[in-house]
């Protein structure tokens, strides 16, 4: 799975819905963990110091939540990790001369009707 698709799968995931439970948060944690590993591999061959810094921030935010945590703090940390991951993906796309990634462009592929903050798109 590509980095953008992996990001969007997490972005539109059940963990961001009001009825999310601890299993959904744990699944999001592990999906984010995999995505960050894939991003790290993609960054190995690139000279992007800002992206490496953002990747470190994403990893720190992810570890601050922990795989078994739930509640508002865990949600905040997962959301921050995903946001930093998005920034790194944007840097990688820019380096390759590609347009920036916007999850809103792919909302039709997901059940995005209940994603918080959709009105901000």
MOPAC internal coordinates of N, CA, C and O (Angstrom, degrees):
PM7 1SCF
backbone

  N    0.0000 0     0.00 0     0.00 0    0    0    0
  C    1.4454 1     0.00 0     0.00 0    1    0    0
  C    1.5286 1   108.34 1     0.00 0    2    1    0
  O    1.2310 1   120.29 1   -41.20 1    3    2    1
  N    1.3126 1   117.05 1   138.80 1    3    2    1
  C    1.4510 1   121.27 1   179.14 1    5    3    2
  C    1.5208 1   111.96 1   -73.19 1    6    5    3
  O    1.2310 1   121.25 1   -14.65 1    7    6    5
  N    1.3142 1   115.22 1   165.35 1    7    6    5
  C    1.4644 1   120.23 1  -177.91 1    9    7    6
  C    1.5239 1   111.81 1   -63.45 1   10    9    7
  O    1.2310 1   120.42 1   138.40 1   11   10    9
  N    1.3371 1   116.79 1   -41.60 1   11   10    9
  C    1.4703 1   119.02 1   179.77 1   13   11   10
  C    1.5246 1   111.19 1   -64.82 1   14   13   11
  O    1.2310 1   120.72 1   135.87 1   15   14   13
  N    1.3211 1   116.23 1   -44.13 1   15   14   13
  C    1.4661 1   119.57 1   179.90 1   17   15   14
  C    1.5295 1   110.44 1   -65.03 1   18   17   15
  O    1.2310 1   120.64 1   139.74 1   19   18   17
  N    1.3332 1   116.39 1   -40.26 1   19   18   17
  C    1.4662 1   119.38 1   177.66 1   21   19   18
  C    1.5138 1   111.49 1   -62.94 1   22   21   19
  O    1.2310 1   120.67 1   138.36 1   23   22   21
  N    1.3286 1   116.33 1   -41.64 1   23   22   21
  C    1.4674 1   120.93 1   177.34 1   25   23   22
  C    1.5264 1   110.20 1   -60.94 1   26   25   23
  O    1.2310 1   120.65 1   132.35 1   27   26   25
  N    1.3246 1   116.37 1   -47.65 1   27   26   25
  C    1.4651 1   119.89 1  -176.06 1   29   27   26
  C    1.5192 1   112.25 1   -66.46 1   30   29   27
  O    1.2310 1   120.59 1   144.46 1   31   30   29
  N    1.3306 1   116.49 1   -35.54 1   31   30   29
  C    1.4612 1   119.54 1   177.50 1   33   31   30
  C    1.5257 1   109.96 1   -59.72 1   34   33   31
  O    1.2310 1   120.57 1   140.58 1   35   34   33
  N    1.3063 1   116.52 1   -39.42 1   35   34   33
  C    1.4649 1   120.75 1   178.60 1   37   35   34
  C    1.5254 1   109.90 1   -75.49 1   38   37   35
  O    1.2310 1   120.53 1   135.04 1   39   38   37
  N    1.3285 1   116.58 1   -44.96 1   39   38   37
  C    1.4659 1   121.75 1  -177.28 1   41   39   38
  C    1.5292 1   111.56 1   -56.77 1   42   41   39
  O    1.2310 1   120.56 1   137.74 1   43   42   41
  N    1.3258 1   116.53 1   -42.26 1   43   42   41
  C    1.4545 1   120.96 1  -178.69 1   45   43   42
  C    1.5285 1   112.25 1   -94.61 1   46   45   43
  O    1.2310 1   120.33 1  -165.96 1   47   46   45
  N    1.3111 1   116.98 1    14.04 1   47   46   45
  C    1.4592 1   121.65 1  -176.07 1   49   47   46
  C    1.5153 1   114.19 1   -71.03 1   50   49   47
  O    1.2310 1   121.69 1   -16.47 1   51   50   49
  N    1.3000 1   114.37 1   163.53 1   51   50   49
  C    1.4599 1   122.72 1  -177.37 1   53   51   50
  C    1.5313 1   112.29 1   -62.19 1   54   53   51
  O    1.2310 1   119.67 1   153.40 1   55   54   53
  N    1.3260 1   118.23 1   -26.60 1   55   54   53
  C    1.4639 1   122.27 1  -177.40 1   57   55   54
  C    1.5226 1   111.97 1   -60.75 1   58   57   55
  O    1.2310 1   119.78 1   160.63 1   59   58   57
  N    1.3255 1   118.03 1   -19.37 1   59   58   57
  C    1.4726 1   121.32 1  -178.92 1   61   59   58
  C    1.5264 1   112.38 1   -93.01 1   62   61   59
  O    1.2310 1   120.17 1  -178.32 1   63   62   61
  N    1.3085 1   117.29 1     1.68 1   63   62   61
  C    1.4686 1   120.48 1  -179.77 1   65   63   62
  C    1.5180 1   110.53 1   -93.49 1   66   65   63
  O    1.2310 1   121.37 1   -20.52 1   67   66   65
  N    1.3080 1   114.98 1   159.48 1   67   66   65
  C    1.4651 1   120.96 1  -178.62 1   69   67   66
  C    1.5374 1   112.27 1   -60.96 1   70   69   67
  O    1.2310 1   120.02 1   146.68 1   71   70   69
  N    1.3327 1   117.56 1   -33.32 1   71   70   69
  C    1.4650 1   120.13 1  -177.20 1   73   71   70
  C    1.5312 1   113.08 1   -89.62 1   74   73   71
  O    1.2310 1   120.07 1  -167.43 1   75   74   73
  N    1.3115 1   117.48 1    12.57 1   75   74   73
  C    1.4717 1   120.97 1   179.83 1   77   75   74
  C    1.5254 1   110.39 1   -61.83 1   78   77   75
  O    1.2310 1   121.58 1   -34.91 1   79   78   77
  N    1.3253 1   114.57 1   145.09 1   79   78   77
  C    1.4685 1   119.95 1   178.38 1   81   79   78
  C    1.5239 1   109.33 1  -121.45 1   82   81   79
  O    1.2310 1   120.82 1     2.72 1   83   82   81
  N    1.3076 1   116.04 1  -177.28 1   83   82   81
  C    1.4685 1   120.39 1  -175.80 1   85   83   82
  C    1.5291 1   112.06 1   -63.44 1   86   85   83
  O    1.2310 1   119.70 1   149.15 1   87   86   85
  N    1.3059 1   118.18 1   -30.85 1   87   86   85
  C    1.4675 1   120.88 1   177.30 1   89   87   86
  C    1.5263 1   110.12 1   -66.12 1   90   89   87
  O    1.2310 1   120.54 1   139.78 1   91   90   89
  N    1.3334 1   116.58 1   -40.22 1   91   90   89
  C    1.4628 1   120.29 1   177.81 1   93   91   90
  C    1.5269 1   110.88 1   -62.93 1   94   93   91
  O    1.2310 1   120.45 1   139.16 1   95   94   93
  N    1.3268 1   116.75 1   -40.84 1   95   94   93
  C    1.4680 1   120.69 1   178.73 1   97   95   94
  C    1.5269 1   110.77 1   -66.14 1   98   97   95
  O    1.2310 1   120.43 1   138.75 1   99   98   97
  N    1.3078 1   116.78 1   -41.25 1   99   98   97
  C    1.4610 1   120.45 1   178.87 1  101   99   98
  C    1.5307 1   110.41 1   -63.99 1  102  101   99
  O    1.2310 1   120.56 1   138.34 1  103  102  101
  N    1.3321 1   116.54 1   -41.66 1  103  102  101
  C    1.4629 1   120.67 1   177.81 1  105  103  102
  C    1.5329 1   110.00 1   -61.85 1  106  105  103
  O    1.2310 1   120.35 1   135.21 1  107  106  105
  N    1.3345 1   116.94 1   -44.79 1  107  106  105
  C    1.4736 1   120.68 1   178.70 1  109  107  106
  C    1.5201 1   110.60 1   -61.45 1  110  109  107
  O    1.2310 1   120.39 1   139.20 1  111  110  109
  N    1.3293 1   116.87 1   -40.80 1  111  110  109
  C    1.4632 1   120.66 1   178.88 1  113  111  110
  C    1.5311 1   110.19 1   -57.63 1  114  113  111
  O    1.2310 1   120.68 1   131.34 1  115  114  113
  N    1.3260 1   116.31 1   -48.66 1  115  114  113
  C    1.4648 1   120.12 1  -177.02 1  117  115  114
  C    1.5315 1   111.66 1   -70.07 1  118  117  115
  O    1.2310 1   120.15 1   145.10 1  119  118  117
  N    1.3394 1   117.32 1   -34.90 1  119  118  117
  C    1.4581 1   120.04 1   175.69 1  121  119  118
  C    1.5368 1   110.38 1   -64.57 1  122  121  119
  O    1.2310 1   120.83 1   137.30 1  123  122  121
  N    1.3226 1   116.02 1   -42.70 1  123  122  121
  C    1.4654 1   120.29 1   177.74 1  125  123  122
  C    1.5266 1   110.99 1   -63.84 1  126  125  123
  O    1.2310 1   120.73 1   140.18 1  127  126  125
  N    1.3008 1   116.21 1   -39.82 1  127  126  125
  C    1.4608 1   120.74 1   178.34 1  129  127  126
  C    1.5339 1   110.22 1   -58.87 1  130  129  127
  O    1.2310 1   120.73 1   134.46 1  131  130  129
  N    1.3395 1   116.22 1   -45.54 1  131  130  129
  C    1.4718 1   120.74 1   178.20 1  133  131  130
  C    1.5278 1   111.09 1   -64.23 1  134  133  131
  O    1.2310 1   120.43 1   136.37 1  135  134  133
  N    1.3306 1   116.78 1   -43.63 1  135  134  133
  C    1.4558 1   120.53 1   180.00 1  137  135  134
  C    1.5289 1   111.10 1   -60.91 1  138  137  135
  O    1.2310 1   120.57 1   136.58 1  139  138  137
  N    1.3215 1   116.51 1   -43.42 1  139  138  137
  C    1.4666 1   119.71 1  -179.69 1  141  139  138
  C    1.5211 1   111.59 1   -65.33 1  142  141  139
  O    1.2310 1   120.01 1   144.88 1  143  142  141
  N    1.3253 1   117.58 1   -35.12 1  143  142  141
  C    1.4737 1   120.29 1   174.88 1  145  143  142
  C    1.5326 1   110.62 1   -64.16 1  146  145  143
  O    1.2310 1   120.66 1   137.67 1  147  146  145
  N    1.3416 1   116.34 1   -42.33 1  147  146  145
  C    1.4662 1   120.33 1   179.02 1  149  147  146
  C    1.5286 1   110.64 1   -65.08 1  150  149  147
  O    1.2310 1   120.42 1   140.84 1  151  150  149
  N    1.3188 1   116.81 1   -39.16 1  151  150  149
  C    1.4646 1   120.61 1   177.52 1  153  151  150
  C    1.5250 1   110.13 1   -64.04 1  154  153  151
  O    1.2310 1   120.38 1   137.90 1  155  154  153
  N    1.3248 1   116.87 1   -42.10 1  155  154  153
  C    1.4690 1   120.76 1   179.14 1  157  155  154
  C    1.5215 1   110.69 1   -59.48 1  158  157  155
  O    1.2310 1   120.37 1   139.17 1  159  158  157
  N    1.3125 1   116.90 1   -40.83 1  159  158  157
  C    1.4671 1   120.77 1   178.27 1  161  159  158
  C    1.5321 1   109.93 1   -64.24 1  162  161  159
  O    1.2310 1   120.24 1   136.23 1  163  162  161
  N    1.3264 1   117.14 1   -43.77 1  163  162  161
  C    1.4654 1   121.06 1   179.54 1  165  163  162
  C    1.5274 1   111.33 1   -63.69 1  166  165  163
  O    1.2310 1   120.29 1   147.17 1  167  166  165
  N    1.3157 1   117.04 1   -32.83 1  167  166  165
  C    1.4684 1   121.12 1  -178.91 1  169  167  166
  C    1.5290 1   113.40 1   -77.61 1  170  169  167
  O    1.2310 1   120.24 1   163.18 1  171  170  169
  N    1.3359 1   117.15 1   -16.82 1  171  170  169
  C    1.4671 1   120.11 1  -177.15 1  173  171  170
  C    1.5172 1   112.57 1   -55.65 1  174  173  171
  O    1.2310 1   120.26 1   144.44 1  175  174  173
  N    1.3216 1   117.10 1   -35.56 1  175  174  173
  C    1.4635 1   120.06 1  -175.73 1  177  175  174
  C    1.5353 1   112.86 1   -99.91 1  178  177  175
  O    1.2310 1   120.08 1  -169.45 1  179  178  177
  N    1.3058 1   117.45 1    10.55 1  179  178  177
  C    1.4687 1   121.32 1  -178.20 1  181  179  178
  C    1.5277 1   110.58 1  -116.72 1  182  181  179
  O    1.2310 1   121.13 1   -32.47 1  183  182  181
  N    1.3182 1   115.45 1   147.53 1  183  182  181
  C    1.4629 1   121.55 1   176.03 1  185  183  182
  C    1.5293 1   107.78 1  -102.88 1  186  185  183
  O    1.2310 1   121.05 1  -100.19 1  187  186  185
  N    1.3220 1   115.60 1    79.81 1  187  186  185
  C    1.4632 1   122.36 1  -177.16 1  189  187  186
  C    1.5298 1   109.37 1  -130.33 1  190  189  187
  O    1.2310 1   119.89 1   -98.77 1  191  190  189
  N    1.3295 1   117.81 1    81.23 1  191  190  189
  C    1.4654 1   120.58 1  -176.53 1  193  191  190
  C    1.5304 1   113.75 1   -57.98 1  194  193  191
  O    1.2310 1   119.96 1   140.70 1  195  194  193
  N    1.3339 1   117.68 1   -39.30 1  195  194  193
  C    1.4689 1   120.11 1   179.87 1  197  195  194
  C    1.5285 1   110.58 1   -64.74 1  198  197  195
  O    1.2310 1   120.88 1   141.53 1  199  198  197
  N    1.3227 1   115.93 1   -38.47 1  199  198  197
  C    1.4681 1   119.77 1   178.81 1  201  199  198
  C    1.5348 1   110.46 1   -67.01 1  202  201  199
  O    1.2310 1   120.40 1   140.76 1  203  202  201
  N    1.3140 1   116.85 1   -39.24 1  203  202  201
  C    1.4704 1   120.10 1   177.56 1  205  203  202
  C    1.5325 1   110.86 1   -63.36 1  206  205  203
  O    1.2310 1   120.99 1   140.78 1  207  206  205
  N    1.3269 1   115.72 1   -39.22 1  207  206  205
  C    1.4642 1   120.52 1   177.37 1  209  207  206
  C    1.5261 1   110.59 1   -63.58 1  210  209  207
  O    1.2310 1   120.70 1   135.60 1  211  210  209
  N    1.3402 1   116.26 1   -44.40 1  211  210  209
  C    1.4678 1   119.87 1   178.29 1  213  211  210
  C    1.5242 1   111.55 1   -65.47 1  214  213  211
  O    1.2310 1   120.22 1   144.14 1  215  214  213
  N    1.3177 1   117.19 1   -35.86 1  215  214  213
  C    1.4672 1   119.84 1   176.37 1  217  215  214
  C    1.5232 1   109.75 1   -62.63 1  218  217  215
  O    1.2310 1   120.36 1   137.67 1  219  218  217
  N    1.3221 1   116.91 1   -42.33 1  219  218  217
  C    1.4658 1   120.12 1   176.97 1  221  219  218
  C    1.5253 1   111.78 1   -60.79 1  222  221  219
  O    1.2310 1   120.65 1   139.80 1  223  222  221
  N    1.3281 1   116.37 1   -40.20 1  223  222  221
  C    1.4669 1   120.31 1   177.93 1  225  223  222
  C    1.5274 1   110.57 1   -66.02 1  226  225  223
  O    1.2310 1   120.41 1   141.92 1  227  226  225
  N    1.3263 1   116.81 1   -38.08 1  227  226  225
  C    1.4716 1   120.46 1   177.91 1  229  227  226
  C    1.5266 1   110.56 1   -63.19 1  230  229  227
  O    1.2310 1   120.87 1   136.02 1  231  230  229
  N    1.3137 1   115.94 1   -43.98 1  231  230  229
  C    1.4711 1   120.37 1   179.78 1  233  231  230
  C    1.5276 1   110.21 1   -64.87 1  234  233  231
  O    1.2310 1   120.42 1   137.28 1  235  234  233
  N    1.3189 1   116.80 1   -42.72 1  235  234  233
  C    1.4723 1   120.33 1   177.88 1  237  235  234
  C    1.5286 1   111.18 1   -60.77 1  238  237  235
  O    1.2310 1   120.49 1   135.49 1  239  238  237
  N    1.3305 1   116.68 1   -44.51 1  239  238  237
  C    1.4655 1   120.38 1   179.78 1  241  239  238
  C    1.5272 1   110.58 1   -64.01 1  242  241  239
  O    1.2310 1   120.80 1   138.83 1  243  242  241
  N    1.3282 1   116.08 1   -41.17 1  243  242  241
  C    1.4637 1   119.49 1   179.26 1  245  243  242
  C    1.5201 1   110.62 1   -62.26 1  246  245  243
  O    1.2310 1   120.31 1   133.59 1  247  246  245
  N    1.3198 1   117.01 1   -46.41 1  247  246  245
  C    1.4645 1   120.25 1  -178.59 1  249  247  246
  C    1.5265 1   111.65 1   -68.35 1  250  249  247
  O    1.2310 1   120.05 1   154.25 1  251  250  249
  N    1.3253 1   117.51 1   -25.75 1  251  250  249
  C    1.4708 1   120.58 1   176.61 1  253  251  250
  C    1.5177 1   111.00 1   -66.71 1  254  253  251
  O    1.2310 1   120.45 1   153.16 1  255  254  253
  N    1.3402 1   116.75 1   -26.84 1  255  254  253
  C    1.4637 1   118.58 1   179.83 1  257  255  254
  C    1.5224 1   111.40 1   -83.76 1  258  257  255
  O    1.2310 1   119.69 1   140.62 1  259  258  257
  N    1.2960 1   118.19 1   -39.38 1  259  258  257
  C    1.4595 1   121.52 1  -178.97 1  261  259  258
  C    1.5143 1   111.14 1    76.84 1  262  261  259
  O    1.2310 1   119.98 1   -31.70 1  263  262  261
  N    1.3470 1   117.64 1   148.30 1  263  262  261
  C    1.4644 1   121.41 1  -174.42 1  265  263  262
  C    1.5267 1   114.87 1   -69.19 1  266  265  263
  O    1.2310 1   119.35 1   158.95 1  267  266  265
  N    1.3072 1   118.84 1   -21.05 1  267  266  265
  C    1.4628 1   119.94 1  -177.68 1  269  267  266
  C    1.5110 1   113.51 1  -109.75 1  270  269  267
  O    1.2310 1   120.31 1  -172.88 1  271  270  269
  N    1.3163 1   117.02 1     7.12 1  271  270  269
  C    1.4613 1   120.96 1  -177.07 1  273  271  270
  C    1.5269 1   110.70 1   -81.14 1  274  273  271
  O    1.2310 1   120.89 1   -27.92 1  275  274  273
  N    1.3273 1   115.91 1   152.08 1  275  274  273
  C    1.4575 1   120.30 1   170.48 1  277  275  274
  C    1.5208 1   108.21 1  -145.05 1  278  277  275
  O    1.2310 1   120.86 1    -2.16 1  279  278  277
  N    1.3101 1   115.96 1   177.84 1  279  278  277
  C    1.4526 1   120.33 1  -177.09 1  281  279  278
  C    1.5092 1   112.19 1   100.24 1  282  281  279
  O    1.2310 1   120.43 1    -1.54 1  283  282  281
  N    1.3205 1   116.78 1   178.46 1  283  282  281
  C    1.4643 1   121.67 1  -174.01 1  285  283  282
  C    1.5315 1   114.31 1   -60.51 1  286  285  283
  O    1.2310 1   120.14 1   142.23 1  287  286  285
  N    1.3309 1   117.34 1   -37.77 1  287  286  285
  C    1.4724 1   119.40 1   179.87 1  289  287  286
  C    1.5239 1   111.25 1   -66.55 1  290  289  287
  O    1.2310 1   120.30 1   138.55 1  291  290  289
  N    1.3197 1   117.03 1   -41.45 1  291  290  289
  C    1.4670 1   120.28 1   178.14 1  293  291  290
  C    1.5249 1   109.88 1   -63.30 1  294  293  291
  O    1.2310 1   120.47 1   137.90 1  295  294  293
  N    1.3215 1   116.71 1   -42.10 1  295  294  293
  C    1.4654 1   120.44 1   177.77 1  297  295  294
  C    1.5260 1   110.98 1   -60.31 1  298  297  295
  O    1.2310 1   120.72 1   135.77 1  299  298  297
  N    1.3148 1   116.23 1   -44.23 1  299  298  297
  C    1.4626 1   121.01 1  -179.65 1  301  299  298
  C    1.5241 1   110.84 1   -61.86 1  302  301  299
  O    1.2310 1   120.38 1   135.26 1  303  302  301
  N    1.3311 1   116.87 1   -44.74 1  303  302  301
  C    1.4653 1   120.07 1  -179.49 1  305  303  302
  C    1.5346 1   111.39 1   -66.37 1  306  305  303
  O    1.2310 1   120.31 1   138.53 1  307  306  305
  N    1.3230 1   117.01 1   -41.47 1  307  306  305
  C    1.4622 1   119.77 1   177.70 1  309  307  306
  C    1.5266 1   110.39 1   -63.08 1  310  309  307
  O    1.2310 1   120.62 1   137.55 1  311  310  309
  N    1.3158 1   116.41 1   -42.45 1  311  310  309
  C    1.4549 1   120.59 1   179.89 1  313  311  310
  C    1.5266 1   110.90 1   -63.56 1  314  313  311
  O    1.2310 1   120.37 1   138.69 1  315  314  313
  N    1.3370 1   116.90 1   -41.31 1  315  314  313
  C    1.4704 1   120.09 1   177.71 1  317  315  314
  C    1.5281 1   110.79 1   -64.31 1  318  317  315
  O    1.2310 1   120.29 1   137.22 1  319  318  317
  N    1.3224 1   117.04 1   -42.78 1  319  318  317
  C    1.4670 1   120.09 1   179.10 1  321  319  318
  C    1.5283 1   110.39 1   -60.63 1  322  321  319
  O    1.2310 1   120.68 1   137.78 1  323  322  321
  N    1.3154 1   116.30 1   -42.22 1  323  322  321
  C    1.4653 1   120.38 1   179.70 1  325  323  322
  C    1.5278 1   110.81 1   -66.49 1  326  325  323
  O    1.2310 1   120.19 1   141.50 1  327  326  325
  N    1.3147 1   117.25 1   -38.50 1  327  326  325
  C    1.4677 1   120.73 1   178.73 1  329  327  326
  C    1.5288 1   111.48 1   -64.81 1  330  329  327
  O    1.2310 1   120.54 1   136.74 1  331  330  329
  N    1.3254 1   116.58 1   -43.26 1  331  330  329
  C    1.4667 1   119.36 1   176.89 1  333  331  330
  C    1.5245 1   110.76 1   -64.52 1  334  333  331
  O    1.2310 1   120.12 1   140.62 1  335  334  333
  N    1.3254 1   117.37 1   -39.38 1  335  334  333
  C    1.4613 1   120.61 1   177.63 1  337  335  334
  C    1.5306 1   109.78 1   -61.10 1  338  337  335
  O    1.2310 1   120.51 1   139.32 1  339  338  337
  N    1.3123 1   116.64 1   -40.68 1  339  338  337
  C    1.4621 1   120.98 1   178.96 1  341  339  338
  C    1.5319 1   110.68 1   -61.08 1  342  341  339
  O    1.2310 1   120.51 1   139.51 1  343  342  341
  N    1.3194 1   116.62 1   -40.49 1  343  342  341
  C    1.4647 1   120.71 1   178.33 1  345  343  342
  C    1.5277 1   111.14 1   -62.49 1  346  345  343
  O    1.2310 1   120.65 1   138.42 1  347  346  345
  N    1.3243 1   116.37 1   -41.58 1  347  346  345
  C    1.4685 1   119.71 1   179.44 1  349  347  346
  C    1.5311 1   110.22 1   -65.69 1  350  349  347
  O    1.2310 1   120.46 1   137.33 1  351  350  349
  N    1.3153 1   116.72 1   -42.67 1  351  350  349
  C    1.4668 1   120.26 1   177.80 1  353  351  350
  C    1.5272 1   109.36 1   -59.88 1  354  353  351
  O    1.2310 1   120.54 1   138.01 1  355  354  353
  N    1.3192 1   116.58 1   -41.99 1  355  354  353
  C    1.4652 1   120.50 1   177.18 1  357  355  354
  C    1.5151 1   112.01 1   -60.29 1  358  357  355
  O    1.2310 1   120.35 1   137.95 1  359  358  357
  N    1.3319 1   116.93 1   -42.05 1  359  358  357
  C    1.4686 1   120.77 1   177.74 1  361  359  358
  C    1.5277 1   111.33 1   -63.01 1  362  361  359
  O    1.2310 1   120.65 1   137.66 1  363  362  361
  N    1.3238 1   116.36 1   -42.34 1  363  362  361
  C    1.4675 1   120.14 1   178.77 1  365  363  362
  C    1.5282 1   111.10 1   -63.85 1  366  365  363
  O    1.2310 1   120.18 1   137.77 1  367  366  365
  N    1.3117 1   117.26 1   -42.23 1  367  366  365
  C    1.4670 1   120.81 1   178.55 1  369  367  366
  C    1.5304 1   110.58 1   -64.02 1  370  369  367
  O    1.2310 1   120.77 1   135.67 1  371  370  369
  N    1.3177 1   116.13 1   -44.33 1  371  370  369
  C    1.4677 1   120.71 1   179.49 1  373  371  370
  C    1.5272 1   110.81 1   -60.11 1  374  373  371
  O    1.2310 1   120.81 1   137.77 1  375  374  373
  N    1.3122 1   116.06 1   -42.23 1  375  374  373
  C    1.4703 1   120.97 1   179.84 1  377  375  374
  C    1.5258 1   111.11 1   -60.79 1  378  377  375
  O    1.2310 1   120.28 1   149.27 1  379  378  377
  N    1.3175 1   117.07 1   -30.73 1  379  378  377
  C    1.4616 1   121.54 1  -179.79 1  381  379  378
  C    1.5305 1   112.29 1   -91.99 1  382  381  379
  O    1.2310 1   120.55 1  -177.22 1  383  382  381
  N    1.3498 1   116.54 1     2.78 1  383  382  381
  C    1.4616 1   120.48 1   178.90 1  385  383  382
  C    1.5147 1   114.08 1    77.85 1  386  385  383
  O    1.2310 1   120.17 1  -160.54 1  387  386  385
  N    1.3152 1   117.28 1    19.46 1  387  386  385
  C    1.4630 1   121.91 1  -179.57 1  389  387  386
  C    1.5221 1   110.60 1   -97.28 1  390  389  387
  O    1.2310 1   120.13 1   -23.75 1  391  390  389
  N    1.3276 1   117.35 1   156.25 1  391  390  389
  C    1.4680 1   119.49 1   179.20 1  393  391  390
  C    1.5258 1   110.99 1   -68.02 1  394  393  391
  O    1.2310 1   120.59 1   -22.75 1  395  394  393
  N    1.3278 1   116.47 1   157.25 1  395  394  393
  C    1.4711 1   119.72 1   179.50 1  397  395  394
  C    1.5200 1   111.50 1   -64.02 1  398  397  395
  O    1.2310 1   121.62 1   -24.90 1  399  398  397
  N    1.3010 1   114.51 1   155.10 1  399  398  397
  C    1.4657 1   120.96 1   179.83 1  401  399  398
  C    1.5163 1   110.70 1   -89.51 1  402  401  399
  O    1.2310 1   120.68 1   -48.59 1  403  402  401
  N    1.3134 1   116.31 1   131.41 1  403  402  401
  C    1.4576 1   121.77 1   175.49 1  405  403  402
  C    1.5186 1   108.54 1  -126.37 1  406  405  403
  O    1.2310 1   119.84 1   -66.14 1  407  406  405
  N    1.3433 1   117.91 1   113.86 1  407  406  405
  C    1.4579 1   119.54 1   179.66 1  409  407  406
  C    1.5272 1   112.78 1   -55.59 1  410  409  407
  O    1.2310 1   120.23 1   149.96 1  411  410  409
  N    1.3258 1   117.17 1   -30.04 1  411  410  409
  C    1.4662 1   120.40 1  -179.42 1  413  411  410
  C    1.5293 1   111.34 1   -58.67 1  414  413  411
  O    1.2310 1   120.40 1   150.15 1  415  414  413
  N    1.3354 1   116.83 1   -29.85 1  415  414  413
  C    1.4569 1   120.56 1   179.47 1  417  415  414
  C    1.5293 1   112.19 1   -66.36 1  418  417  415
  O    1.2310 1   120.63 1   160.76 1  419  418  417
  N    1.3071 1   116.41 1   -19.24 1  419  418  417
  C    1.4637 1   121.05 1  -176.07 1  421  419  418
  C    1.5340 1   112.70 1  -114.55 1  422  421  419
  O    1.2310 1   120.54 1  -169.44 1  423  422  421
  N    1.3160 1   116.57 1    10.56 1  423  422  421
  C    1.4701 1   121.13 1  -177.21 1  425  423  422
  C    1.5192 1   111.76 1   -58.65 1  426  425  423
  O    1.2310 1   120.05 1   148.56 1  427  426  425
  N    1.3148 1   117.51 1   -31.44 1  427  426  425
  C    1.4607 1   120.84 1  -179.40 1  429  427  426
  C    1.5178 1   114.12 1   -63.02 1  430  429  427
  O    1.2310 1   120.63 1   159.38 1  431  430  429
  N    1.3272 1   116.40 1   -20.62 1  431  430  429
  C    1.4624 1   120.69 1   179.78 1  433  431  430
  C    1.5259 1   112.02 1   -83.64 1  434  433  431
  O    1.2310 1   121.03 1   171.17 1  435  434  433
  N    1.3292 1   115.64 1    -8.83 1  435  434  433
  C    1.4607 1   120.86 1  -175.97 1  437  435  434
  C    1.5219 1   109.76 1  -126.83 1  438  437  435
  O    1.2310 1   120.76 1   -16.31 1  439  438  437
  N    1.3075 1   116.15 1   163.69 1  439  438  437
  C    1.4535 1   121.29 1   173.42 1  441  439  438
  C    1.5210 1   106.92 1   -81.96 1  442  441  439
  O    1.2310 1   120.99 1  -100.20 1  443  442  441
  N    1.3369 1   115.71 1    79.80 1  443  442  441
  C    1.4580 1   120.63 1  -170.56 1  445  443  442
  C    1.5169 1   113.94 1   -93.72 1  446  445  443
  O    1.2310 1   119.75 1  -175.24 1  447  446  445
  N    1.3056 1   118.08 1     4.76 1  447  446  445
  C    1.4483 1   120.33 1  -177.00 1  449  447  446
  C    1.5092 1   114.45 1   -62.07 1  450  449  447
  O    1.2310 1   119.86 1   154.65 1  451  450  449
  N    1.3311 1   117.87 1   -25.35 1  451  450  449
  C    1.4538 1   120.82 1  -175.67 1  453  451  450
  C    1.5191 1   113.74 1  -108.12 1  454  453  451
  O    1.2310 1   119.60 1  -170.81 1  455  454  453
  N    1.3271 1   118.37 1     9.19 1  455  454  453
  C    1.4564 1   120.77 1  -178.48 1  457  455  454
  C    1.5279 1   108.74 1   -71.76 1  458  457  455
  O    1.2310 1   120.15 1   -53.38 1  459  458  457
  N    1.3282 1   117.32 1   126.62 1  459  458  457
  C    1.4732 1   119.55 1   178.59 1  461  459  458
  C    1.5226 1   111.88 1   -58.76 1  462  461  459
  O    1.2310 1   120.50 1   -32.23 1  463  462  461
  N    1.2929 1   116.65 1   147.77 1  463  462  461
  C    1.4543 1   125.24 1   175.35 1  465  463  462
  C    1.5198 1   113.77 1    69.75 1  466  465  463
  O    1.2310 1   120.33 1  -163.33 1  467  466  465
  N    1.3297 1   116.98 1    16.67 1  467  466  465
  C    1.4551 1   119.54 1   179.65 1  469  467  466
  C    1.5285 1   110.96 1   -58.50 1  470  469  467
  O    1.2310 1   120.09 1   146.72 1  471  470  469
  N    1.3221 1   117.43 1   -33.28 1  471  470  469
  C    1.4661 1   120.01 1  -178.38 1  473  471  470
  C    1.5248 1   112.67 1   -64.46 1  474  473  471
  O    1.2310 1   120.19 1   165.16 1  475  474  473
  N    1.3274 1   117.24 1   -14.84 1  475  474  473
  C    1.4608 1   120.92 1   179.78 1  477  475  474
  C    1.5269 1   112.29 1   -81.41 1  478  477  475
  O    1.2310 1   119.62 1   173.66 1  479  478  477
  N    1.3446 1   118.32 1    -6.34 1  479  478  477
  C    1.4499 1   119.81 1  -179.83 1  481  479  478
  C    1.4928 1   106.85 1   -67.63 1  482  481  479
  O    1.2310 1   120.10 1   180.00 1  483  482  481

